[in-house]
Amino acid sequence: MKNAQLAAKSNPQHQTIVKISDNVAFGGKELIIIGGPCTVENLEQMEITGNALHNSIQALRGGVFKPRTSPYAFQGMGQEGLEILTAVRSRYNLPVVTEVMAISQIEVIAAHADMLQVGSRNMQNFDLLKELGQAGKPILLKRGLAATIEEFVMAAEYILSHGNPDVVLCERGIRSFDNYTRNVLDIGAVAALKQITHLPVIVVPRRW
C-alpha cells in the first residue's frame, strides 16, 4: 500500500474523525447507525421512516438516483426525492446520506445531502472520485463487489488527493461463489482497513 500516501495510517493513534453534522461524527467511540430505505419512493414513506427511526439512528439514508441492473427498473425520483429527504431531515433533525452516480449530479445532491455516497458500482469511477474531492461534503465510499482491499484504499486516495479529507470507508459485502445470499460481509477486511488506514470504517449488514 505504498502509494496510499494520504489514506495510510502514520501511527497506531492516527484516526480521522469525519463530521456530517454538529452531533454526528464517524471515527470516534460512538456507534453510528445509518438507517432508511434503499430508495425514496414518496413523502409518506420517508415520513413513516423518519418517525419510526429518529430515536434509534444517527443518519437517514435513501436513494434518489439509483443504479439498477435492469434499465427497466425504477431509477429513482431525482430532484423530487432530494426535496423529500430535505423535508424529513428538517422535521426529525437527521443528517441525510444519499448516493451520487455521476459528476453532473454532485452539485444538486450536495445542496441537499450532508454526506454523498459512492456506491459499489462506482468505486473505481475515477473521474467521479476526483470531482468528489472538490465537492465540499463528506464522502461515504462503498467497496466494490469484487475489489481488493488495496483497490478500495486507492479509490479513497483519489478523493483525498483531490482535496477532500472527509472520507468514510464502507465494507458492504463481496461477491462469492454462493448465490443464496446476496453478498458476503468481509469482516476480515474491516480489521485490515483499521490497521492500514486512519479513515473511519463502517459495515452494511447484508440481507438476502
C-alpha positions as CSV (number, residue, x, y, z in Angstrom):
1,M,0.0,0.0,0.0
2,K,3.0,2.3,-0.6
3,N,1.1,4.6,-2.9
4,A,-1.6,5.4,-0.4
5,Q,0.2,8.5,0.9
6,L,-2.9,10.2,2.3
7,A,-5.0,7.2,3.3
8,A,-2.3,5.3,5.1
9,K,-2.1,5.4,8.9
10,S,1.0,7.1,10.1
11,N,1.0,5.7,13.7
12,P,-1.3,3.5,15.8
13,Q,-3.2,6.5,17.2
14,H,-3.7,8.2,13.9
15,Q,-7.5,8.3,13.4
16,T,-9.6,10.7,11.3
17,I,-12.9,11.9,12.6
18,V,-15.5,12.8,9.9
19,K,-18.3,15.0,11.0
20,I,-21.6,15.1,8.9
21,S,-23.5,17.4,11.4
22,D,-23.0,19.1,14.7
23,N,-23.9,15.9,16.5
24,V,-22.9,13.1,14.3
25,A,-19.3,12.0,13.5
26,F,-17.6,8.9,12.3
27,G,-14.4,7.6,13.7
28,G,-14.9,8.2,17.4
29,K,-16.2,5.9,20.1
30,E,-19.9,6.4,19.4
31,L,-21.8,3.8,17.4
32,I,-23.2,5.5,14.3
33,I,-26.2,3.8,12.6
34,I,-27.5,5.0,9.2
35,G,-31.0,3.8,8.5
36,G,-33.7,4.1,5.9
37,P,-35.0,2.6,2.7
38,C,-32.8,1.7,-0.4
39,T,-35.0,4.0,-2.5
40,V,-37.0,7.1,-1.8
41,E,-40.5,6.4,-3.2
42,N,-42.7,9.2,-1.8
43,L,-43.0,11.6,1.1
44,E,-45.3,9.4,3.2
45,Q,-42.8,6.5,3.1
46,M,-40.0,8.8,4.3
47,E,-42.2,10.4,7.0
48,I,-43.1,7.0,8.4
49,T,-39.4,6.0,8.3
50,G,-38.2,9.2,10.0
51,N,-40.9,8.9,12.7
52,A,-40.1,5.2,13.4
53,L,-36.3,5.5,13.4
54,H,-35.3,9.0,14.5
55,N,-34.7,7.9,18.1
56,S,-32.7,4.9,17.0
57,I,-30.4,6.1,14.2
58,Q,-27.9,8.9,13.8
59,A,-28.4,9.5,10.0
60,L,-31.1,8.9,7.4
61,R,-30.4,7.2,4.1
62,G,-32.4,7.0,0.9
63,G,-31.5,6.7,-2.8
64,V,-32.9,9.2,-5.3
65,F,-30.6,8.3,-8.2
66,K,-30.5,4.5,-8.4
67,P,-28.1,2.3,-10.3
68,R,-30.1,-0.7,-11.5
69,T,-29.1,-3.9,-13.2
70,S,-32.1,-3.7,-15.5
71,P,-32.7,-0.5,-17.5
72,Y,-36.5,-1.0,-17.0
73,A,-36.3,-0.9,-13.2
74,F,-37.2,2.2,-11.2
75,Q,-34.3,4.6,-11.4
76,G,-35.2,6.9,-8.5
77,M,-37.1,10.2,-8.0
78,G,-34.2,12.5,-8.7
79,Q,-34.7,16.2,-7.6
80,E,-38.1,15.5,-6.1
81,G,-36.6,12.8,-3.9
82,L,-33.9,15.2,-2.7
83,E,-36.6,17.6,-1.6
84,I,-38.4,14.9,0.3
85,L,-35.1,14.0,2.1
86,T,-34.6,17.6,3.0
87,A,-38.1,17.9,4.5
88,V,-37.7,14.8,6.6
89,R,-34.2,15.9,7.7
90,S,-35.6,19.1,9.0
91,R,-38.5,17.5,10.8
92,Y,-36.5,14.9,12.6
93,N,-33.1,16.6,12.8
94,L,-31.3,13.7,11.0
95,P,-28.4,14.3,8.6
96,V,-29.0,12.8,5.2
97,V,-26.8,10.3,3.2
98,T,-27.6,9.6,-0.5
99,E,-25.9,8.2,-3.5
100,V,-24.2,10.2,-6.3
101,M,-23.8,8.3,-9.6
102,A,-22.4,11.0,-11.9
103,I,-20.4,14.2,-12.0
104,S,-23.5,16.1,-13.2
105,Q,-25.4,15.1,-10.0
106,I,-22.8,16.3,-7.5
107,E,-23.9,19.9,-7.2
108,V,-27.6,19.3,-6.8
109,I,-27.1,16.4,-4.3
110,A,-24.5,18.4,-2.3
111,A,-27.1,21.2,-1.9
112,H,-29.5,18.8,-0.1
113,A,-27.4,16.0,1.5
114,D,-25.0,16.0,4.4
115,M,-22.9,13.1,3.0
116,L,-22.5,11.8,-0.5
117,Q,-22.4,8.1,-1.1
118,V,-20.3,6.4,-3.8
119,G,-21.9,3.0,-4.5
120,S,-20.2,-0.2,-5.1
121,R,-20.6,0.0,-8.9
122,N,-18.8,3.4,-8.9
123,M,-15.9,2.7,-6.5
124,Q,-13.5,2.9,-9.4
125,N,-15.2,5.7,-11.4
126,F,-12.1,7.7,-11.1
127,D,-13.4,10.9,-12.8
128,L,-16.3,10.9,-10.3
129,L,-13.9,10.4,-7.4
130,K,-11.7,13.3,-8.5
131,E,-14.7,15.6,-8.6
132,L,-15.9,14.4,-5.2
133,G,-12.5,15.5,-3.9
134,Q,-13.7,19.1,-4.5
135,A,-17.4,18.6,-3.5
136,G,-17.0,20.1,-0.1
137,K,-19.1,17.4,1.6
138,P,-18.1,14.2,3.4
139,I,-18.0,11.0,1.2
140,L,-19.2,7.5,2.1
141,L,-17.2,5.2,-0.2
142,K,-18.5,1.7,-0.6
143,R,-16.2,-1.2,-1.5
144,G,-16.7,-2.7,-5.0
145,L,-18.3,-6.1,-5.0
146,A,-15.1,-7.7,-6.4
147,A,-12.5,-5.1,-5.3
148,T,-9.3,-5.9,-3.3
149,I,-8.6,-4.1,-0.1
150,E,-5.8,-2.2,-2.0
151,E,-8.1,-1.1,-4.8
152,F,-10.6,0.1,-2.1
153,V,-8.0,2.1,-0.3
154,M,-6.6,3.6,-3.5
155,A,-10.1,4.7,-4.5
156,A,-10.3,6.6,-1.3
157,E,-6.8,8.0,-2.2
158,Y,-8.3,9.6,-5.3
159,I,-10.8,11.6,-3.2
160,L,-8.2,12.6,-0.6
161,S,-5.6,13.6,-3.2
162,H,-8.1,16.0,-4.8
163,G,-8.7,17.9,-1.6
164,N,-11.4,16.2,0.4
165,P,-10.1,14.7,3.7
166,D,-13.6,13.6,4.9
167,V,-13.9,10.0,3.6
168,V,-15.6,7.1,5.4
169,L,-15.0,3.6,4.1
170,C,-17.9,1.2,3.9
171,E,-17.4,-2.6,3.7
172,R,-20.7,-3.7,2.1
173,G,-20.0,-7.3,1.2
174,I,-18.3,-9.0,-1.7
175,R,-19.4,-11.5,-4.3
176,S,-18.7,-15.2,-3.6
177,F,-19.4,-18.5,-5.3
178,D,-22.7,-18.8,-3.4
179,N,-25.8,-17.1,-4.9
180,Y,-28.1,-18.0,-2.0
181,T,-27.1,-14.9,-0.1
182,R,-26.7,-11.6,-1.8
183,N,-23.1,-10.8,-0.7
184,V,-20.7,-12.0,1.9
185,L,-19.7,-9.4,4.5
186,D,-15.9,-9.5,4.7
187,I,-15.2,-8.9,8.4
188,G,-11.5,-9.6,7.9
189,A,-11.3,-6.6,5.6
190,V,-12.6,-4.3,8.4
191,A,-9.8,-5.4,10.7
192,A,-7.3,-5.0,7.9
193,L,-8.6,-1.5,7.0
194,K,-8.3,-0.4,10.6
195,Q,-4.7,-1.4,10.6
196,I,-3.9,0.1,7.2
197,T,-5.8,3.4,7.1
198,H,-6.8,6.2,9.5
199,L,-10.1,6.6,7.8
200,P,-13.4,5.6,9.6
201,V,-14.8,2.2,8.6
202,I,-18.4,1.1,8.7
203,V,-20.2,-2.0,7.5
204,V,-23.5,-2.8,5.8
205,P,-25.3,-5.8,7.4
206,R,-26.4,-7.8,4.4
207,R,-29.8,-9.1,3.6
208,W,-30.9,-11.9,1.3
